[in-house]
Amino acid sequence: MTDSECTPAPLAAHGRAVDMAFKKVAIREVVADMQQAWNCGDYRGYIQGVLDPGLVLVSRGRFQKD
């Protein structure tokens, strides 16, 4: 076995890959929750996915602000 076969990958690169994979899963979960709430007509549940107090949702010509 050579030294190059035993050299681990740099931790920082591995950490970024794990972090990016975690973020992708988290984003997909938020979007799925938002989709479910939207499909059920649950505006408050939908808006939890963005949590921006200044957000105004416009749907069918109506403005909704929480």
CNS distance restraints for C-alpha pairs under 8 A (distance, minus, plus):
assign (resid   1 and name CA) (resid   5 and name CA) 6.58 0.50 0.50
assign (resid   1 and name CA) (resid   6 and name CA) 7.72 0.50 0.50
assign (resid   2 and name CA) (resid   6 and name CA) 6.91 0.50 0.50
assign (resid   3 and name CA) (resid   7 and name CA) 6.33 0.50 0.50
assign (resid   9 and name CA) (resid  13 and name CA) 7.44 0.50 0.50
assign (resid   9 and name CA) (resid  14 and name CA) 7.03 0.50 0.50
assign (resid  10 and name CA) (resid  14 and name CA) 6.52 0.50 0.50
assign (resid  11 and name CA) (resid  15 and name CA) 5.92 0.50 0.50
assign (resid  12 and name CA) (resid  16 and name CA) 6.19 0.50 0.50
assign (resid  13 and name CA) (resid  17 and name CA) 6.35 0.50 0.50
assign (resid  14 and name CA) (resid  18 and name CA) 6.26 0.50 0.50
assign (resid  15 and name CA) (resid  19 and name CA) 6.00 0.50 0.50
assign (resid  16 and name CA) (resid  20 and name CA) 5.96 0.50 0.50
assign (resid  17 and name CA) (resid  21 and name CA) 6.16 0.50 0.50
assign (resid  18 and name CA) (resid  22 and name CA) 6.14 0.50 0.50
assign (resid  19 and name CA) (resid  23 and name CA) 6.17 0.50 0.50
assign (resid  20 and name CA) (resid  24 and name CA) 6.21 0.50 0.50
assign (resid  21 and name CA) (resid  25 and name CA) 6.36 0.50 0.50
assign (resid  22 and name CA) (resid  26 and name CA) 6.17 0.50 0.50
assign (resid  23 and name CA) (resid  27 and name CA) 6.04 0.50 0.50
assign (resid  24 and name CA) (resid  28 and name CA) 6.16 0.50 0.50
assign (resid  25 and name CA) (resid  29 and name CA) 6.23 0.50 0.50
assign (resid  26 and name CA) (resid  30 and name CA) 6.35 0.50 0.50
assign (resid  27 and name CA) (resid  31 and name CA) 6.20 0.50 0.50
assign (resid  28 and name CA) (resid  32 and name CA) 6.05 0.50 0.50
assign (resid  29 and name CA) (resid  33 and name CA) 6.16 0.50 0.50
assign (resid  30 and name CA) (resid  34 and name CA) 6.14 0.50 0.50
assign (resid  30 and name CA) (resid  49 and name CA) 5.89 0.50 0.50
assign (resid  31 and name CA) (resid  35 and name CA) 6.04 0.50 0.50
assign (resid  31 and name CA) (resid  49 and name CA) 7.15 0.50 0.50
assign (resid  32 and name CA) (resid  36 and name CA) 6.18 0.50 0.50
assign (resid  33 and name CA) (resid  37 and name CA) 6.21 0.50 0.50
assign (resid  33 and name CA) (resid  45 and name CA) 7.99 0.50 0.50
assign (resid  33 and name CA) (resid  46 and name CA) 7.36 0.50 0.50
assign (resid  33 and name CA) (resid  49 and name CA) 7.61 0.50 0.50
assign (resid  34 and name CA) (resid  38 and name CA) 6.00 0.50 0.50
assign (resid  34 and name CA) (resid  45 and name CA) 6.88 0.50 0.50
assign (resid  34 and name CA) (resid  46 and name CA) 4.55 0.50 0.50
assign (resid  34 and name CA) (resid  47 and name CA) 7.37 0.50 0.50
assign (resid  34 and name CA) (resid  48 and name CA) 7.62 0.50 0.50
assign (resid  34 and name CA) (resid  49 and name CA) 5.96 0.50 0.50
assign (resid  35 and name CA) (resid  39 and name CA) 6.04 0.50 0.50
assign (resid  35 and name CA) (resid  46 and name CA) 7.21 0.50 0.50
assign (resid  36 and name CA) (resid  40 and name CA) 6.29 0.50 0.50
assign (resid  36 and name CA) (resid  46 and name CA) 7.90 0.50 0.50
assign (resid  37 and name CA) (resid  41 and name CA) 6.25 0.50 0.50
assign (resid  37 and name CA) (resid  42 and name CA) 4.86 0.50 0.50
assign (resid  37 and name CA) (resid  43 and name CA) 6.91 0.50 0.50
assign (resid  37 and name CA) (resid  45 and name CA) 5.38 0.50 0.50
assign (resid  37 and name CA) (resid  46 and name CA) 5.02 0.50 0.50
assign (resid  38 and name CA) (resid  42 and name CA) 5.66 0.50 0.50
assign (resid  38 and name CA) (resid  43 and name CA) 6.50 0.50 0.50
assign (resid  38 and name CA) (resid  45 and name CA) 7.72 0.50 0.50
assign (resid  38 and name CA) (resid  46 and name CA) 5.60 0.50 0.50
assign (resid  42 and name CA) (resid  46 and name CA) 6.12 0.50 0.50
assign (resid  43 and name CA) (resid  47 and name CA) 6.07 0.50 0.50
assign (resid  44 and name CA) (resid  48 and name CA) 6.48 0.50 0.50
assign (resid  45 and name CA) (resid  49 and name CA) 7.65 0.50 0.50
assign (resid  47 and name CA) (resid  51 and name CA) 6.36 0.50 0.50
assign (resid  53 and name CA) (resid  66 and name CA) 7.43 0.50 0.50
assign (resid  55 and name CA) (resid  65 and name CA) 6.77 0.50 0.50
assign (resid  56 and name CA) (resid  63 and name CA) 6.58 0.50 0.50
assign (resid  56 and name CA) (resid  64 and name CA) 5.84 0.50 0.50
assign (resid  56 and name CA) (resid  65 and name CA) 4.90 0.50 0.50
assign (resid  56 and name CA) (resid  66 and name CA) 7.81 0.50 0.50
assign (resid  57 and name CA) (resid  63 and name CA) 5.77 0.50 0.50
assign (resid  57 and name CA) (resid  64 and name CA) 5.19 0.50 0.50
assign (resid  57 and name CA) (resid  65 and name CA) 6.44 0.50 0.50
assign (resid  58 and name CA) (resid  62 and name CA) 5.46 0.50 0.50
assign (resid  58 and name CA) (resid  63 and name CA) 4.60 0.50 0.50
assign (resid  58 and name CA) (resid  64 and name CA) 6.34 0.50 0.50
assign (resid  59 and name CA) (resid  63 and name CA) 6.68 0.50 0.50
assign (resid  59 and name CA) (resid  64 and name CA) 7.98 0.50 0.50
